[in-house]
Amino acid sequence: MRWIWIDKFVEFESGQRAVSVKNITLAEEHVHDHFPGFPMMPECLMVEAMAQTAGILVGEAKKFQEKVILAKINKCVFFDYAVPGDTLRLEAKIESIAPEAASTSGRITRGEQLIAEIDLMFSHIDQNLAGKKFPEENFVFTDTFKSLMRGIQKT
């Protein structure tokens, strides 16, 4: 099973930047079970939400021809908690892209308040230098992930 940690894209500039949103609700078990008595969105899942936002941006830049996986967290700083009722805005920007990899910078905000800064590195695993073989089908960008793009006007 694949978990999707973003609800939808609200802005998408192909090859440049993407903005997604995540609405946090108490109906999500991980929110109220992570710290009993203090419901909050676990920070590791916010990192994954940013990885999904930025990873789809990177994948779309290459027309989803590459299998893009998270390779490294270059920077991850949290400034506040995210709790039920919050709507998070995840903005990812491509800093560089090459045949083997891409780097992105990201910010998570709640309204005007900065929640986190997360910079990521992605690998295009079909272009890796190790010579390993991967399945032909794109197991990263499934139809479920691509469905998040519906309704977005790409610029």
C-alpha positions as CSV (number, residue, x, y, z in Angstrom):
1,M,0.0,0.0,0.0
2,R,1.2,3.5,-0.8
3,W,0.4,6.3,1.5
4,I,-0.3,9.7,0.0
5,W,0.5,12.6,2.4
6,I,-0.8,15.5,0.3
7,D,-4.4,16.2,-0.6
8,K,-4.0,18.2,-3.8
9,F,-1.8,20.5,-5.9
10,V,-3.0,24.1,-6.0
11,E,-0.1,25.5,-8.2
12,F,2.2,23.8,-10.6
13,E,4.9,25.4,-12.8
14,S,6.4,22.6,-14.9
15,G,10.1,22.2,-14.2
16,Q,10.1,25.0,-11.7
17,R,7.8,24.9,-8.6
18,A,4.8,23.2,-7.2
19,V,2.5,23.9,-4.3
20,S,0.4,21.3,-2.6
21,V,-1.9,21.3,0.5
22,K,-2.4,18.9,3.3
23,N,-5.4,19.2,5.6
24,I,-4.7,17.7,9.0
25,T,-7.7,16.0,10.7
26,L,-8.2,14.1,13.9
27,A,-9.6,11.3,11.8
28,E,-6.1,10.3,10.8
29,E,-4.9,7.7,13.3
30,H,-1.2,8.8,13.1
31,V,-2.3,12.3,14.3
32,H,-3.8,11.2,17.6
33,D,-1.8,8.0,18.2
34,H,1.7,9.5,17.7
35,F,1.8,11.4,21.0
36,P,-1.3,10.3,23.0
37,G,-2.9,13.3,24.5
38,F,-1.1,15.7,22.1
39,P,-2.5,15.2,18.6
40,M,-0.1,16.4,16.0
41,M,1.2,15.6,12.5
42,P,4.5,13.7,12.9
43,E,7.4,15.6,11.5
44,C,8.6,12.6,9.5
45,L,5.3,12.5,7.7
46,M,5.6,16.2,6.8
47,V,9.0,15.4,5.3
48,E,7.4,12.6,3.3
49,A,4.6,15.1,2.2
50,M,7.4,17.4,1.0
51,A,9.1,14.5,-0.7
52,Q,5.9,13.6,-2.6
53,T,5.3,17.2,-3.6
54,A,8.9,17.8,-4.8
55,G,9.2,14.3,-6.2
56,I,6.2,14.7,-8.4
57,L,7.5,18.1,-9.6
58,V,10.8,16.5,-10.5
59,G,9.1,13.5,-12.2
60,E,6.8,15.7,-14.2
61,A,9.8,17.7,-15.4
62,K,11.0,14.6,-17.2
63,K,7.5,13.6,-18.3
64,F,7.4,10.8,-15.7
65,Q,10.0,8.8,-17.8
66,E,12.4,8.5,-14.8
67,K,11.9,6.5,-11.6
68,V,12.5,9.3,-9.1
69,I,13.3,8.4,-5.5
70,L,14.3,10.4,-2.4
71,A,18.1,10.0,-2.0
72,K,19.0,12.6,0.7
73,I,17.6,15.1,3.1
74,N,19.9,18.1,2.7
75,K,18.2,20.3,5.2
76,C,15.3,19.8,7.6
77,V,14.4,22.4,10.2
78,F,11.0,22.6,12.0
79,F,9.8,25.8,13.6
80,D,6.4,24.7,14.9
81,Y,3.9,21.9,15.3
82,A,1.0,21.1,12.9
83,V,-2.2,20.0,14.6
84,P,-5.7,18.9,13.6
85,G,-7.5,21.7,11.9
86,D,-4.4,23.1,10.2
87,T,-4.0,23.4,6.5
88,L,-0.4,23.1,5.5
89,R,0.9,24.6,2.3
90,L,3.9,22.8,0.8
91,E,6.0,24.7,-1.7
92,A,8.8,22.9,-3.6
93,K,11.2,24.5,-6.1
94,I,13.7,22.7,-8.3
95,E,17.1,24.1,-7.6
96,S,19.0,21.9,-10.1
97,I,18.2,18.9,-12.3
98,A,20.5,16.6,-14.2
99,P,20.1,13.2,-15.9
100,E,21.2,11.4,-12.7
101,A,19.6,13.5,-10.0
102,A,17.7,16.6,-8.9
103,S,17.8,18.9,-5.9
104,T,14.8,20.9,-4.5
105,S,14.2,23.4,-1.8
106,G,10.9,23.5,0.1
107,R,8.9,25.4,2.7
108,I,5.9,24.3,4.7
109,T,3.6,27.1,6.0
110,R,0.4,27.4,7.9
111,G,-1.1,30.7,6.7
112,E,1.8,33.1,6.9
113,Q,3.6,31.1,9.6
114,L,6.7,29.1,8.6
115,I,6.5,25.5,9.9
116,A,9.5,23.9,8.2
117,E,12.2,24.3,5.6
118,I,13.1,21.0,3.8
119,D,15.7,20.7,1.1
120,L,15.8,17.3,-0.7
121,M,17.9,15.4,-3.2
122,F,16.3,12.9,-5.6
123,S,17.9,10.2,-7.7
124,H,16.8,9.1,-11.1
125,I,17.5,5.5,-10.5
126,D,17.5,4.3,-14.1
127,Q,20.4,6.7,-14.7
128,N,22.4,5.5,-11.6
129,L,26.1,4.7,-12.0
130,A,25.9,1.4,-10.1
131,G,24.5,-0.5,-13.1
132,K,21.7,-2.1,-11.1
133,K,18.6,-3.2,-12.9
134,F,15.1,-2.0,-11.9
135,P,11.7,-3.1,-13.1
136,E,10.6,-1.6,-16.5
137,E,7.3,-0.3,-15.1
138,N,7.4,3.0,-13.2
139,F,6.7,1.8,-9.7
140,V,7.2,5.3,-8.3
141,F,4.7,7.3,-10.4
142,T,1.6,5.2,-10.2
143,D,-1.8,6.4,-11.5
144,T,-2.7,7.2,-7.9
145,F,0.1,9.7,-7.7
146,K,-0.6,11.1,-11.1
147,S,-4.2,11.6,-10.1
148,L,-3.1,14.4,-7.8
149,M,-2.3,16.4,-10.9
150,R,-5.9,16.5,-12.1
151,G,-7.4,20.0,-12.3
152,I,-4.1,21.8,-12.2
153,Q,-3.3,24.2,-14.9
154,K,0.4,23.7,-15.7
155,T,2.3,26.9,-16.6
